[in-house]
């Protein structure tokens, strides 16, 4: 979105580690150079995807991979909405 005002919607992939006593959630960064996913502590460093269907597909694939390899991770999608308006 190049508009100064309006609503901007992005989607963030989230990894939850369900293997410990307390579930730990982290945002995910997609590295285009080597085509890999990495968790990040700061949500502002996460990759913000434009297309919901695409990031839902990535979450589904990662959930399947976690099951196949017996890893205690689940993946979900978080919607980020930013609204900008002119102040009178």
Secondary structure as GFF3:
##gff-version 3
##sequence-region A 1 88
A	DSSP	beta_strand	6	17	.	.	.	ID=ss1
A	DSSP	beta_strand	24	31	.	.	.	ID=ss2
A	DSSP	beta_strand	36	40	.	.	.	ID=ss3
A	DSSP	three_ten_helix	43	45	.	.	.	ID=ss4
A	DSSP	beta_strand	48	49	.	.	.	ID=ss5
A	DSSP	alpha_helix	52	68	.	.	.	ID=ss6
A	DSSP	beta_strand	73	84	.	.	.	ID=ss7
###
